Amino acid sequence: MTDTRYLALGDVVGDELFPDVDLALRRGRHIDREDNLWYTFLVDAQALLEAFYRRYGCELIHPADGYFYLLPTGDKLGRRHLSVPEMLVGQALTLLYLDPATLQSGGVIKRADALSHLAAVMGSDALTRAFNPKRKRVDERVAQETVRGKFAEALRRLGALGFVDLLDSDALRLRPGLLRFAEPVRGRGSPAEALERLVARGELVLGDGELDVDEDGEFPEESPEDDEASSKTPEPFEFPSEVLSEFEDFGEQVSPARHPQSELEELGEPPSPLRPPPSEFEDFAGEFSPPPEPPEDET
Amino acid sequence: MTEPAKDPQLVLAALARSHPVIELGTLDLCFLAALHLQAEGAVISAFSEEKLSELFEQACALVEPYAENLKRRATHTIQRLRDQKLLARVDGAGVLRAGEFALTRLAASIIESYLADESLTRENLTQLTRSLRVSLAEILTRANEAKELADWRNAVEAPLRVSVSDLVSGIERRQRSLDLEQQEFQTRIAKLLESDWFGAVDQCLELLESTSRTLTELNEILLRDAHELSSLLQDIQEITVDAQAEGAEAAVERVMEQVDRIRAWGAARQRAWSEYYQYVHRYLCDVVRLDPSRALIQRLREQLSQHTSRPFALSVAAAASPRLLREIEPFKDDKPKVSRPRAERERPPADNDAVDQHAIVEELVQGALSRGSLGLCEVTQLVNAETPNELQFVTAGRVAQVVGRLARTTIDRDRPWVSVNEGLVIEEWKLVKGGAHD
């Protein structure tokens, strides 16, 4: 273990920074050196927290680029996959992060520059199609407005995840966590192999991620063909979109893939996530006491 | 005597009235620069018309080598610069002889801003702050000795307004130059990486370190010296307040504000530089060193352009927020309820004495007929005499109906219309005597 101010997990949990950092990590936040105190805390407590989060079925990842994030690999902590707009905007921002021209402004760029960069790399038509996937015939003006709206919404979500800082209505600061978007192309091997490796590690999934939600919280309109199909096989019950939009912030809860058997064997029988062993609370004599054991199952 | 504060509105209005315009092209600026350099090099204060034309041609040869009619253009340019108050005739001889011209203060300032190398350095900042300290110490001594109003004006206020203020302005001017240098420096680092990528890392690091050193030194000097200057100024201010020398007090306050601004500049630049320094350092370590062949940008660009055909999505943790259950509060119904009245819409039947109007009319008609009435009009008059006015019209109809039933009428070709009373006219029927029905 490296030099650290924490000798036991109890010291880490007792630190006043722990609740905020823990909540941020569990909500998908990427914490880098610009989060000065949080980052230092994580560096100091890394070894203890890695073991701590592993018991929740998560990995505390710390790439060489200098940021932390929590990667759920089990089914004990919720996770979601970024939507198509988030992925596209994230990759465009990563390109700008890597561009030496951005150095001149210390990583601060205009939102409009990010959107124009995205359109330049993808092409305006491809971008419009990607942001309006289910609309076959749509007015150009409406489609472009949708692109702008989804772009803004994607930026907001990426900001909440710590990939960018939204400084004001026009400017944003790029952060090192963006380099996650470049992971599939960073190695020397082919991108396909890198993708396979990342999928196996649970870093990403193939295909479009989370169900796309409009900036106004509504799901995209169904095409006429879809309407016909749905009329032939009626759904037993469906919430109206107004109701569903209220649950937008919850994201899509994905039931994760089970551990391979070999991994489970390596991990052994993990204790219940809500019931850590009493030894973890040794340093908190008098302050904490382990919760009582549950009653034996009489059946 | 305190100099009255200038009202910005009045100053702007006066400026607008004079319609000032400055339009200078590259040739004009080069011509002015040539004059400025010539004046400095040869230590001359004015130029003859011939010299002006000669310098203009030299400038023109550099900027527009193929220009024609140089003499004519020189005349026009000189006139335009005089109109814009950049060049002034200084000999005052009028038409007696050819004039002599000199650059105005405005022209000198413009050219100096282009040519002067006035960036803030450790040497010039130390020299300036030292001069400031000496000046302020002298002013403090004179302020202690000042008795008369004239003493305050000459020994304290004037030096503060002129020499001290100029020295502080000199520091501010150099700070602005350093800001420009910083911008150019940032552009230079970006261009170095753009052109040489991995090969530029060492050069960039060297630039970063040297600039950091410079800024740290400047900031240290500013922090240390600004503190000393402030304490000297506070001493002078206390004396001016005690002596009620308002003009000197205002001058001290102005210089104090300038010193505060200088100190704030140092702190702000240090902070901004620190952020920039860290960002570039991270970039060099995380991006440039890890991708020496600069292939990552190209591969990422391809990945982005092909994302729709080969989509993938990053996984992130998304623990749901804890759900806090609210206390159940009893429903407070303060608003008036919206409801229908519960009253019975149907009214119960009331016991009234039934009056059979038909029977009354029939009885009256029978009475009239028994008295031997000869016509319908007469019968109707008799019945209506017993009937209220509002019912007389209806009653007339009923009378006709009863008469038709009880009596026999003659068959006439024409039955005349006769008046029963005012407002009621009926067809007259003649009744047959003893012709009543059974």
Chai-1 contact restraints between the chains, C-beta under 6 A:
chainA,res_idxA,chainB,res_idxB,connection_type,confidence,min_distance_angstrom,max_distance_angstrom,comment,restraint_id
A,R26,B,A317,contact,1.0,0.0,6.0,A-B,restraint_1
A,R26,B,A319,contact,1.0,0.0,6.0,A-B,restraint_2
A,G28,B,V316,contact,1.0,0.0,6.0,A-B,restraint_3
A,G28,B,A317,contact,1.0,0.0,6.0,A-B,restraint_4
A,G28,B,A318,contact,1.0,0.0,6.0,A-B,restraint_5
A,D65,B,D286,contact,1.0,0.0,6.0,A-B,restraint_6
A,L70,B,A317,contact,1.0,0.0,6.0,A-B,restraint_7
A,P72,B,A317,contact,1.0,0.0,6.0,A-B,restraint_8
A,L77,B,A317,contact,1.0,0.0,6.0,A-B,restraint_9
A,L77,B,A319,contact,1.0,0.0,6.0,A-B,restraint_10
A,G78,B,A318,contact,1.0,0.0,6.0,A-B,restraint_11
A,G78,B,A319,contact,1.0,0.0,6.0,A-B,restraint_12
A,G78,B,A320,contact,1.0,0.0,6.0,A-B,restraint_13
A,R79,B,S315,contact,1.0,0.0,6.0,A-B,restraint_14
A,R79,B,A317,contact,1.0,0.0,6.0,A-B,restraint_15
A,R79,B,A318,contact,1.0,0.0,6.0,A-B,restraint_16
A,R80,B,A318,contact,1.0,0.0,6.0,A-B,restraint_17
A,H81,B,A313,contact,1.0,0.0,6.0,A-B,restraint_18
A,H81,B,S315,contact,1.0,0.0,6.0,A-B,restraint_19
A,L82,B,A313,contact,1.0,0.0,6.0,A-B,restraint_20
A,L82,B,L314,contact,1.0,0.0,6.0,A-B,restraint_21
A,M87,B,A313,contact,1.0,0.0,6.0,A-B,restraint_22
A,Q91,B,L304,contact,1.0,0.0,6.0,A-B,restraint_23
A,L95,B,L300,contact,1.0,0.0,6.0,A-B,restraint_24
A,L98,B,V287,contact,1.0,0.0,6.0,A-B,restraint_25
A,L98,B,I297,contact,1.0,0.0,6.0,A-B,restraint_26
A,P100,B,A190,contact,1.0,0.0,6.0,A-B,restraint_27
A,P100,B,L193,contact,1.0,0.0,6.0,A-B,restraint_28
A,P100,B,E194,contact,1.0,0.0,6.0,A-B,restraint_29
A,A101,B,A190,contact,1.0,0.0,6.0,A-B,restraint_30
A,L103,B,A190,contact,1.0,0.0,6.0,A-B,restraint_31
A,L103,B,V280,contact,1.0,0.0,6.0,A-B,restraint_32
A,L103,B,Y283,contact,1.0,0.0,6.0,A-B,restraint_33
A,Q104,B,Q186,contact,1.0,0.0,6.0,A-B,restraint_34
A,Q104,B,T187,contact,1.0,0.0,6.0,A-B,restraint_35
A,Q104,B,A190,contact,1.0,0.0,6.0,A-B,restraint_36
A,G106,B,Y276,contact,1.0,0.0,6.0,A-B,restraint_37
A,G106,B,Y279,contact,1.0,0.0,6.0,A-B,restraint_38
A,G107,B,Y279,contact,1.0,0.0,6.0,A-B,restraint_39
A,V121,B,R301,contact,1.0,0.0,6.0,A-B,restraint_40
A,V121,B,L304,contact,1.0,0.0,6.0,A-B,restraint_41
A,V121,B,S305,contact,1.0,0.0,6.0,A-B,restraint_42
A,M122,B,S305,contact,1.0,0.0,6.0,A-B,restraint_43
A,A130,B,T308,contact,1.0,0.0,6.0,A-B,restraint_44
A,L161,B,V316,contact,1.0,0.0,6.0,A-B,restraint_45
A,A182,B,L300,contact,1.0,0.0,6.0,A-B,restraint_46
A,V185,B,R299,contact,1.0,0.0,6.0,A-B,restraint_47
A,V185,B,L300,contact,1.0,0.0,6.0,A-B,restraint_48
A,V185,B,Q303,contact,1.0,0.0,6.0,A-B,restraint_49
A,L204,B,F312,contact,1.0,0.0,6.0,A-B,restraint_50
A,L204,B,L314,contact,1.0,0.0,6.0,A-B,restraint_51
A,L204,B,S315,contact,1.0,0.0,6.0,A-B,restraint_52
A,V205,B,A313,contact,1.0,0.0,6.0,A-B,restraint_53
A,L206,B,F312,contact,1.0,0.0,6.0,A-B,restraint_54
A,G207,B,P311,contact,1.0,0.0,6.0,A-B,restraint_55
A,D208,B,P311,contact,1.0,0.0,6.0,A-B,restraint_56
A,G209,B,A313,contact,1.0,0.0,6.0,A-B,restraint_57
A,G251,B,A318,contact,1.0,0.0,6.0,A-B,restraint_58
